Amino acid sequence: MNEPFVDIDLHGMRTDEAERVLEKAVKDAGPGTYQIRAIHGYNRGTALRDMIYDSFRYNSKVKRVIPGDNRGITILVLKELY
């Protein structure tokens, strides 16, 4: 996977499933991938959002974990845009 911005839809997944999907996406991200946008939803997605922050903020390939443009998205920044 070498897209600059990758969207991953986590709707309907349990936290352990979503964590595996995101771990694989981070591992498979190529040198041209800047961000992975985890789309988890808001009403029922808060457990997924919390898991993303807890599991990926200390990942060596993830520079930072930030909220997206809406509350149902969390962004894993792998590489700065500038």
Gaussian input, Z-matrix of N, CA and C with variables (Angstrom, degrees):
# hf/3-21g

backbone

0 1
 N
 C     1     B1
 C     2     B2     1     A1
 N     3     B3     2     A2     1     D1
 C     4     B4     3     A3     2     D2
 C     5     B5     4     A4     3     D3
 N     6     B6     5     A5     4     D4
 C     7     B7     6     A6     5     D5
 C     8     B8     7     A7     6     D6
 N     9     B9     8     A8     7     D7
 C    10    B10     9     A9     8     D8
 C    11    B11    10    A10     9     D9
 N    12    B12    11    A11    10    D10
 C    13    B13    12    A12    11    D11
 C    14    B14    13    A13    12    D12
 N    15    B15    14    A14    13    D13
 C    16    B16    15    A15    14    D14
 C    17    B17    16    A16    15    D15
 N    18    B18    17    A17    16    D16
 C    19    B19    18    A18    17    D17
 C    20    B20    19    A19    18    D18
 N    21    B21    20    A20    19    D19
 C    22    B22    21    A21    20    D20
 C    23    B23    22    A22    21    D21
 N    24    B24    23    A23    22    D22
 C    25    B25    24    A24    23    D23
 C    26    B26    25    A25    24    D24
 N    27    B27    26    A26    25    D25
 C    28    B28    27    A27    26    D26
 C    29    B29    28    A28    27    D27
 N    30    B30    29    A29    28    D28
 C    31    B31    30    A30    29    D29
 C    32    B32    31    A31    30    D30
 N    33    B33    32    A32    31    D31
 C    34    B34    33    A33    32    D32
 C    35    B35    34    A34    33    D33
 N    36    B36    35    A35    34    D34
 C    37    B37    36    A36    35    D35
 C    38    B38    37    A37    36    D36
 N    39    B39    38    A38    37    D37
 C    40    B40    39    A39    38    D38
 C    41    B41    40    A40    39    D39
 N    42    B42    41    A41    40    D40
 C    43    B43    42    A42    41    D41
 C    44    B44    43    A43    42    D42
 N    45    B45    44    A44    43    D43
 C    46    B46    45    A45    44    D44
 C    47    B47    46    A46    45    D45
 N    48    B48    47    A47    46    D46
 C    49    B49    48    A48    47    D47
 C    50    B50    49    A49    48    D48
 N    51    B51    50    A50    49    D49
 C    52    B52    51    A51    50    D50
 C    53    B53    52    A52    51    D51
 N    54    B54    53    A53    52    D52
 C    55    B55    54    A54    53    D53
 C    56    B56    55    A55    54    D54
 N    57    B57    56    A56    55    D55
 C    58    B58    57    A57    56    D56
 C    59    B59    58    A58    57    D57
 N    60    B60    59    A59    58    D58
 C    61    B61    60    A60    59    D59
 C    62    B62    61    A61    60    D60
 N    63    B63    62    A62    61    D61
 C    64    B64    63    A63    62    D62
 C    65    B65    64    A64    63    D63
 N    66    B66    65    A65    64    D64
 C    67    B67    66    A66    65    D65
 C    68    B68    67    A67    66    D66
 N    69    B69    68    A68    67    D67
 C    70    B70    69    A69    68    D68
 C    71    B71    70    A70    69    D69
 N    72    B72    71    A71    70    D70
 C    73    B73    72    A72    71    D71
 C    74    B74    73    A73    72    D72
 N    75    B75    74    A74    73    D73
 C    76    B76    75    A75    74    D74
 C    77    B77    76    A76    75    D75
 N    78    B78    77    A77    76    D76
 C    79    B79    78    A78    77    D77
 C    80    B80    79    A79    78    D78
 N    81    B81    80    A80    79    D79
 C    82    B82    81    A81    80    D80
 C    83    B83    82    A82    81    D81
 N    84    B84    83    A83    82    D82
 C    85    B85    84    A84    83    D83
 C    86    B86    85    A85    84    D84
 N    87    B87    86    A86    85    D85
 C    88    B88    87    A87    86    D86
 C    89    B89    88    A88    87    D87
 N    90    B90    89    A89    88    D88
 C    91    B91    90    A90    89    D89
 C    92    B92    91    A91    90    D90
 N    93    B93    92    A92    91    D91
 C    94    B94    93    A93    92    D92
 C    95    B95    94    A94    93    D93
 N    96    B96    95    A95    94    D94
 C    97    B97    96    A96    95    D95
 C    98    B98    97    A97    96    D96
 N    99    B99    98    A98    97    D97
 C   100   B100    99    A99    98    D98
 C   101   B101   100   A100    99    D99
 N   102   B102   101   A101   100   D100
 C   103   B103   102   A102   101   D101
 C   104   B104   103   A103   102   D102
 N   105   B105   104   A104   103   D103
 C   106   B106   105   A105   104   D104
 C   107   B107   106   A106   105   D105
 N   108   B108   107   A107   106   D106
 C   109   B109   108   A108   107   D107
 C   110   B110   109   A109   108   D108
 N   111   B111   110   A110   109   D109
 C   112   B112   111   A111   110   D110
 C   113   B113   112   A112   111   D111
 N   114   B114   113   A113   112   D112
 C   115   B115   114   A114   113   D113
 C   116   B116   115   A115   114   D114
 N   117   B117   116   A116   115   D115
 C   118   B118   117   A117   116   D116
 C   119   B119   118   A118   117   D117
 N   120   B120   119   A119   118   D118
 C   121   B121   120   A120   119   D119
 C   122   B122   121   A121   120   D120
 N   123   B123   122   A122   121   D121
 C   124   B124   123   A123   122   D122
 C   125   B125   124   A124   123   D123
 N   126   B126   125   A125   124   D124
 C   127   B127   126   A126   125   D125
 C   128   B128   127   A127   126   D126
 N   129   B129   128   A128   127   D127
 C   130   B130   129   A129   128   D128
 C   131   B131   130   A130   129   D129
 N   132   B132   131   A131   130   D130
 C   133   B133   132   A132   131   D131
 C   134   B134   133   A133   132   D132
 N   135   B135   134   A134   133   D133
 C   136   B136   135   A135   134   D134
 C   137   B137   136   A136   135   D135
 N   138   B138   137   A137   136   D136
 C   139   B139   138   A138   137   D137
 C   140   B140   139   A139   138   D138
 N   141   B141   140   A140   139   D139
 C   142   B142   141   A141   140   D140
 C   143   B143   142   A142   141   D141
 N   144   B144   143   A143   142   D142
 C   145   B145   144   A144   143   D143
 C   146   B146   145   A145   144   D144
 N   147   B147   146   A146   145   D145
 C   148   B148   147   A147   146   D146
 C   149   B149   148   A148   147   D147
 N   150   B150   149   A149   148   D148
 C   151   B151   150   A150   149   D149
 C   152   B152   151   A151   150   D150
 N   153   B153   152   A152   151   D151
 C   154   B154   153   A153   152   D152
 C   155   B155   154   A154   153   D153
 N   156   B156   155   A155   154   D154
 C   157   B157   156   A156   155   D155
 C   158   B158   157   A157   156   D156
 N   159   B159   158   A158   157   D157
 C   160   B160   159   A159   158   D158
 C   161   B161   160   A160   159   D159
 N   162   B162   161   A161   160   D160
 C   163   B163   162   A162   161   D161
 C   164   B164   163   A163   162   D162
 N   165   B165   164   A164   163   D163
 C   166   B166   165   A165   164   D164
 C   167   B167   166   A166   165   D165
 N   168   B168   167   A167   166   D166
 C   169   B169   168   A168   167   D167
 C   170   B170   169   A169   168   D168
 N   171   B171   170   A170   169   D169
 C   172   B172   171   A171   170   D170
 C   173   B173   172   A172   171   D171
 N   174   B174   173   A173   172   D172
 C   175   B175   174   A174   173   D173
 C   176   B176   175   A175   174   D174
 N   177   B177   176   A176   175   D175
 C   178   B178   177   A177   176   D176
 C   179   B179   178   A178   177   D177
 N   180   B180   179   A179   178   D178
 C   181   B181   180   A180   179   D179
 C   182   B182   181   A181   180   D180
 N   183   B183   182   A182   181   D181
 C   184   B184   183   A183   182   D182
 C   185   B185   184   A184   183   D183
 N   186   B186   185   A185   184   D184
 C   187   B187   186   A186   185   D185
 C   188   B188   187   A187   186   D186
 N   189   B189   188   A188   187   D187
 C   190   B190   189   A189   188   D188
 C   191   B191   190   A190   189   D189
 N   192   B192   191   A191   190   D190
 C   193   B193   192   A192   191   D191
 C   194   B194   193   A193   192   D192
 N   195   B195   194   A194   193   D193
 C   196   B196   195   A195   194   D194
 C   197   B197   196   A196   195   D195
 N   198   B198   197   A197   196   D196
 C   199   B199   198   A198   197   D197
 C   200   B200   199   A199   198   D198
 N   201   B201   200   A200   199   D199
 C   202   B202   201   A201   200   D200
 C   203   B203   202   A202   201   D201
 N   204   B204   203   A203   202   D202
 C   205   B205   204   A204   203   D203
 C   206   B206   205   A205   204   D204
 N   207   B207   206   A206   205   D205
 C   208   B208   207   A207   206   D206
 C   209   B209   208   A208   207   D207
 N   210   B210   209   A209   208   D208
 C   211   B211   210   A210   209   D209
 C   212   B212   211   A211   210   D210
 N   213   B213   212   A212   211   D211
 C   214   B214   213   A213   212   D212
 C   215   B215   214   A214   213   D213
 N   216   B216   215   A215   214   D214
 C   217   B217   216   A216   215   D215
 C   218   B218   217   A217   216   D216
 N   219   B219   218   A218   217   D217
 C   220   B220   219   A219   218   D218
 C   221   B221   220   A220   219   D219
 N   222   B222   221   A221   220   D220
 C   223   B223   222   A222   221   D221
 C   224   B224   223   A223   222   D222
 N   225   B225   224   A224   223   D223
 C   226   B226   225   A225   224   D224
 C   227   B227   226   A226   225   D225
 N   228   B228   227   A227   226   D226
 C   229   B229   228   A228   227   D227
 C   230   B230   229   A229   228   D228
 N   231   B231   230   A230   229   D229
 C   232   B232   231   A231   230   D230
 C   233   B233   232   A232   231   D231
 N   234   B234   233   A233   232   D232
 C   235   B235   234   A234   233   D233
 C   236   B236   235   A235   234   D234
 N   237   B237   236   A236   235   D235
 C   238   B238   237   A237   236   D236
 C   239   B239   238   A238   237   D237
 N   240   B240   239   A239   238   D238
 C   241   B241   240   A240   239   D239
 C   242   B242   241   A241   240   D240
 N   243   B243   242   A242   241   D241
 C   244   B244   243   A243   242   D242
 C   245   B245   244   A244   243   D243

   B1=1.4534
   B2=1.5282
   B3=1.3109
   B4=1.4579
   B5=1.5292
   B6=1.3392
   B7=1.4558
   B8=1.5270
   B9=1.3388
   B10=1.4682
   B11=1.5280
   B12=1.3382
   B13=1.4627
   B14=1.5204
   B15=1.3127
   B16=1.4601
   B17=1.5272
   B18=1.3389
   B19=1.4608
   B20=1.5158
   B21=1.3351
   B22=1.4572
   B23=1.5223
   B24=1.3282
   B25=1.4564
   B26=1.5241
   B27=1.3225
   B28=1.4580
   B29=1.5223
   B30=1.3267
   B31=1.4646
   B32=1.5287
   B33=1.3167
   B34=1.4598
   B35=1.5208
   B36=1.3223
   B37=1.4674
   B38=1.5241
   B39=1.3281
   B40=1.4619
   B41=1.5303
   B42=1.3142
   B43=1.4685
   B44=1.5228
   B45=1.3411
   B46=1.4634
   B47=1.5296
   B48=1.3339
   B49=1.4689
   B50=1.5264
   B51=1.3241
   B52=1.4606
   B53=1.5272
   B54=1.3230
   B55=1.4621
   B56=1.5258
   B57=1.3209
   B58=1.4733
   B59=1.5255
   B60=1.3283
   B61=1.4667
   B62=1.5325
   B63=1.3253
   B64=1.4663
   B65=1.5261
   B66=1.3205
   B67=1.4700
   B68=1.5224
   B69=1.3295
   B70=1.4621
   B71=1.5294
   B72=1.3234
   B73=1.4691
   B74=1.5279
   B75=1.3176
   B76=1.4647
   B77=1.5220
   B78=1.3212
   B79=1.4683
   B80=1.5279
   B81=1.3325
   B82=1.4657
   B83=1.5321
   B84=1.3240
   B85=1.4659
   B86=1.5311
   B87=1.3113
   B88=1.4551
   B89=1.5165
   B90=1.3145
   B91=1.4704
   B92=1.5261
   B93=1.3246
   B94=1.4588
   B95=1.5120
   B96=1.3352
   B97=1.4589
   B98=1.5216
   B99=1.3329
   B100=1.4589
   B101=1.5241
   B102=1.3347
   B103=1.4618
   B104=1.5231
   B105=1.3309
   B106=1.4567
   B107=1.5249
   B108=1.3352
   B109=1.4605
   B110=1.5153
   B111=1.3273
   B112=1.4596
   B113=1.5224
   B114=1.3294
   B115=1.4579
   B116=1.5252
   B117=1.3368
   B118=1.4604
   B119=1.5105
   B120=1.3058
   B121=1.4555
   B122=1.5158
   B123=1.3150
   B124=1.4602
   B125=1.5233
   B126=1.3131
   B127=1.4669
   B128=1.5133
   B129=1.3206
   B130=1.4693
   B131=1.5232
   B132=1.3073
   B133=1.4518
   B134=1.5116
   B135=1.3227
   B136=1.4629
   B137=1.5265
   B138=1.3152
   B139=1.4726
   B140=1.5198
   B141=1.3361
   B142=1.4611
   B143=1.5251
   B144=1.3267
   B145=1.4714
   B146=1.5318
   B147=1.3114
   B148=1.4625
   B149=1.5258
   B150=1.3237
   B151=1.4637
   B152=1.5221
   B153=1.3357
   B154=1.4659
   B155=1.5242
   B156=1.3255
   B157=1.4669
   B158=1.5248
   B159=1.3294
   B160=1.4623
   B161=1.5278
   B162=1.3291
   B163=1.4633
   B164=1.5261
   B165=1.3189
   B166=1.4659
   B167=1.5235
   B168=1.3229
   B169=1.4703
   B170=1.5284
   B171=1.3309
   B172=1.4679
   B173=1.5230
   B174=1.3277
   B175=1.4602
   B176=1.5252
   B177=1.3162
   B178=1.4710
   B179=1.5317
   B180=1.3282
   B181=1.4648
   B182=1.5262
   B183=1.3404
   B184=1.4633
   B185=1.5280
   B186=1.3333
   B187=1.4715
   B188=1.5253
   B189=1.3416
   B190=1.4621
   B191=1.5170
   B192=1.3245
   B193=1.4572
   B194=1.5173
   B195=1.3454
   B196=1.4647
   B197=1.5305
   B198=1.3414
   B199=1.4635
   B200=1.5217
   B201=1.3300
   B202=1.4563
   B203=1.5129
   B204=1.3243
   B205=1.4601
   B206=1.5223
   B207=1.3165
   B208=1.4615
   B209=1.5230
   B210=1.3159
   B211=1.4682
   B212=1.5218
   B213=1.3150
   B214=1.4554
   B215=1.5156
   B216=1.3369
   B217=1.4738
   B218=1.5290
   B219=1.3161
   B220=1.4605
   B221=1.5269
   B222=1.3307
   B223=1.4607
   B224=1.5240
   B225=1.3328
   B226=1.4616
   B227=1.5277
   B228=1.3126
   B229=1.4677
   B230=1.5229
   B231=1.3345
   B232=1.4575
   B233=1.5225
   B234=1.3249
   B235=1.4520
   B236=1.5261
   B237=1.3125
   B238=1.4657
   B239=1.5329
   B240=1.3176
   B241=1.4658
   B242=1.5191
   B243=1.2981
   B244=1.4742
   B245=1.4980
   A1=107.75
   A2=116.38
   A3=119.40
   A4=111.11
   A5=116.75
   A6=120.98
   A7=108.13
   A8=118.25
   A9=119.21
   A10=113.48
   A11=116.75
   A12=121.37
   A13=107.84
   A14=116.21
   A15=121.79
   A16=108.51
   A17=116.46
   A18=122.13
   A19=108.92
   A20=116.30
   A21=121.30
   A22=107.84
   A23=116.04
   A24=122.49
   A25=109.39
   A26=116.41
   A27=122.06
   A28=112.51
   A29=117.46
   A30=120.55
   A31=110.59
   A32=115.53
   A33=121.04
   A34=114.98
   A35=117.41
   A36=119.61
   A37=110.55
   A38=114.91
   A39=120.02
   A40=107.51
   A41=116.44
   A42=119.38
   A43=112.06
   A44=118.31
   A45=119.17
   A46=111.49
   A47=116.96
   A48=120.30
   A49=110.73
   A50=115.63
   A51=120.92
   A52=111.28
   A53=116.46
   A54=120.32
   A55=110.77
   A56=117.48
   A57=120.84
   A58=111.19
   A59=117.06
   A60=121.18
   A61=110.21
   A62=116.74
   A63=120.12
   A64=111.99
   A65=117.48
   A66=119.98
   A67=110.75
   A68=116.80
   A69=120.76
   A70=110.73
   A71=117.21
   A72=120.80
   A73=110.61
   A74=117.30
   A75=120.87
   A76=109.82
   A77=116.29
   A78=121.11
   A79=111.62
   A80=116.19
   A81=121.24
   A82=113.91
   A83=117.72
   A84=120.82
   A85=110.01
   A86=115.21
   A87=120.55
   A88=112.00
   A89=116.84
   A90=120.37
   A91=113.28
   A92=117.75
   A93=120.65
   A94=114.07
   A95=117.80
   A96=121.07
   A97=109.63
   A98=115.31
   A99=121.21
   A100=112.27
   A101=115.96
   A102=119.38
   A103=111.11
   A104=114.24
   A105=121.45
   A106=106.02
   A107=115.42
   A108=121.03
   A109=108.51
   A110=116.13
   A111=122.00
   A112=107.89
   A113=116.19
   A114=121.79
   A115=106.95
   A116=115.43
   A117=120.71
   A118=113.66
   A119=118.44
   A120=121.28
   A121=110.93
   A122=115.18
   A123=118.62
   A124=112.93
   A125=118.08
   A126=119.51
   A127=113.10
   A128=116.89
   A129=119.73
   A130=111.51
   A131=117.76
   A132=121.34
   A133=115.67
   A134=117.50
   A135=118.88
   A136=112.17
   A137=118.38
   A138=120.17
   A139=109.94
   A140=117.00
   A141=120.39
   A142=110.58
   A143=116.43
   A144=120.25
   A145=110.52
   A146=116.67
   A147=120.26
   A148=111.24
   A149=117.22
   A150=121.45
   A151=110.29
   A152=116.92
   A153=120.66
   A154=109.97
   A155=117.03
   A156=119.81
   A157=111.24
   A158=116.81
   A159=120.57
   A160=112.80
   A161=117.20
   A162=121.18
   A163=114.34
   A164=117.68
   A165=118.84
   A166=115.05
   A167=118.85
   A168=117.63
   A169=112.72
   A170=117.44
   A171=120.19
   A172=112.63
   A173=117.06
   A174=121.63
   A175=108.65
   A176=117.53
   A177=120.82
   A178=113.13
   A179=118.87
   A180=120.90
   A181=112.73
   A182=117.41
   A183=121.73
   A184=108.94
   A185=115.34
   A186=119.33
   A187=111.62
   A188=115.64
   A189=119.96
   A190=110.17
   A191=114.79
   A192=122.74
   A193=106.48
   A194=115.98
   A195=119.92
   A196=109.98
   A197=116.54
   A198=118.82
   A199=110.14
   A200=116.25
   A201=121.41
   A202=111.32
   A203=115.45
   A204=121.26
   A205=112.11
   A206=117.60
   A207=119.97
   A208=108.41
   A209=115.85
   A210=119.82
   A211=113.96
   A212=118.08
   A213=121.53
   A214=113.62
   A215=116.56
   A216=121.27
   A217=109.46
   A218=116.16
   A219=122.39
   A220=107.17
   A221=116.14
   A222=121.40
   A223=110.56
   A224=114.83
   A225=121.27
   A226=106.55
   A227=116.73
   A228=121.26
   A229=107.70
   A230=115.45
   A231=121.25
   A232=112.02
   A233=115.32
   A234=120.89
   A235=107.49
   A236=116.47
   A237=119.94
   A238=109.99
   A239=115.48
   A240=120.82
   A241=113.23
   A242=119.24
   A243=121.38
   A244=112.83
   D1=118.90
   D2=-178.46
   D3=-133.51
   D4=29.22
   D5=175.13
   D6=-75.80
   D7=146.27
   D8=179.73
   D9=-67.83
   D10=-35.84
   D11=-179.98
   D12=-130.42
   D13=120.63
   D14=-176.51
   D15=-112.92
   D16=128.94
   D17=175.03
   D18=-103.98
   D19=132.14
   D20=177.23
   D21=-127.11
   D22=120.37
   D23=-179.33
   D24=-88.56
   D25=117.59
   D26=-176.92
   D27=-105.07
   D28=6.73
   D29=-178.82
   D30=-55.23
   D31=135.09
   D32=175.97
   D33=82.47
   D34=-3.13
   D35=-179.67
   D36=-91.32
   D37=149.71
   D38=170.00
   D39=-77.68
   D40=164.48
   D41=-176.12
   D42=-61.66
   D43=-38.52
   D44=-179.14
   D45=-68.43
   D46=-36.65
   D47=176.38
   D48=-65.19
   D49=-46.95
   D50=-178.63
   D51=-62.70
   D52=-38.36
   D53=179.05
   D54=-63.47
   D55=-42.22
   D56=178.12
   D57=-63.52
   D58=-42.78
   D59=179.77
   D60=-62.22
   D61=-44.56
   D62=-179.62
   D63=-69.62
   D64=-38.78
   D65=177.22
   D66=-59.90
   D67=-42.05
   D68=178.23
   D69=-65.61
   D70=-40.58
   D71=179.87
   D72=-64.26
   D73=-42.26
   D74=178.81
   D75=-65.73
   D76=-43.79
   D77=-179.50
   D78=-63.39
   D79=-40.51
   D80=-176.61
   D81=-84.96
   D82=-5.62
   D83=-177.64
   D84=-64.07
   D85=131.50
   D86=179.80
   D87=-83.03
   D88=179.00
   D89=-178.07
   D90=-67.34
   D91=-16.56
   D92=179.64
   D93=-94.67
   D94=5.31
   D95=-179.83
   D96=-89.72
   D97=121.74
   D98=-179.56
   D99=-93.39
   D100=-44.45
   D101=-174.02
   D102=-142.05
   D103=148.09
   D104=169.54
   D105=-117.42
   D106=119.56
   D107=179.03
   D108=-96.03
   D109=113.79
   D110=177.91
   D111=-91.73
   D112=114.22
   D113=-178.76
   D114=-98.22
   D115=106.63
   D116=-173.49
   D117=-115.92
   D118=-10.52
   D119=-177.12
   D120=84.21
   D121=168.37
   D122=-176.28
   D123=-106.60
   D124=-53.79
   D125=-172.98
   D126=-60.86
   D127=-46.97
   D128=179.63
   D129=-109.60
   D130=4.50
   D131=-175.71
   D132=-94.08
   D133=2.80
   D134=-175.84
   D135=-67.07
   D136=-33.27
   D137=176.60
   D138=-65.30
   D139=-39.15
   D140=177.23
   D141=-66.31
   D142=-43.21
   D143=178.52
   D144=-58.59
   D145=-46.17
   D146=-179.78
   D147=-63.06
   D148=-40.16
   D149=178.15
   D150=-62.34
   D151=-41.66
   D152=-179.17
   D153=-61.45
   D154=-47.93
   D155=178.98
   D156=-61.46
   D157=-45.94
   D158=-177.08
   D159=-67.14
   D160=-39.67
   D161=-173.47
   D162=-84.94
   D163=-27.75
   D164=-170.08
   D165=-114.00
   D166=-5.66
   D167=-178.90
   D168=-69.94
   D169=-20.00
   D170=178.00
   D171=-111.64
   D172=12.47
   D173=177.43
   D174=-70.24
   D175=135.89
   D176=-174.70
   D177=-66.93
   D178=-25.03
   D179=179.39
   D180=-88.33
   D181=-13.44
   D182=-177.33
   D183=-100.40
   D184=117.41
   D185=179.76
   D186=-72.00
   D187=-43.21
   D188=177.51
   D189=-158.88
   D190=160.28
   D191=175.82
   D192=-116.81
   D193=123.48
   D194=-175.90
   D195=-131.37
   D196=155.62
   D197=175.42
   D198=-70.70
   D199=151.54
   D200=178.27
   D201=-84.11
   D202=-168.86
   D203=-179.82
   D204=-67.83
   D205=-25.54
   D206=172.52
   D207=-128.44
   D208=168.16
   D209=-172.34
   D210=-71.85
   D211=-6.13
   D212=-179.46
   D213=-96.02
   D214=8.88
   D215=-177.79
   D216=-131.05
   D217=137.53
   D218=172.71
   D219=-126.01
   D220=136.76
   D221=-174.58
   D222=-110.40
   D223=130.26
   D224=172.19
   D225=-98.33
   D226=113.58
   D227=179.88
   D228=-89.93
   D229=116.68
   D230=-179.75
   D231=-96.27
   D232=-28.20
   D233=-176.34
   D234=-153.26
   D235=138.58
   D236=-179.75
   D237=-71.83
   D238=149.08
   D239=-177.40
   D240=-74.89
   D241=-20.93
   D242=-178.37
   D243=-104.67

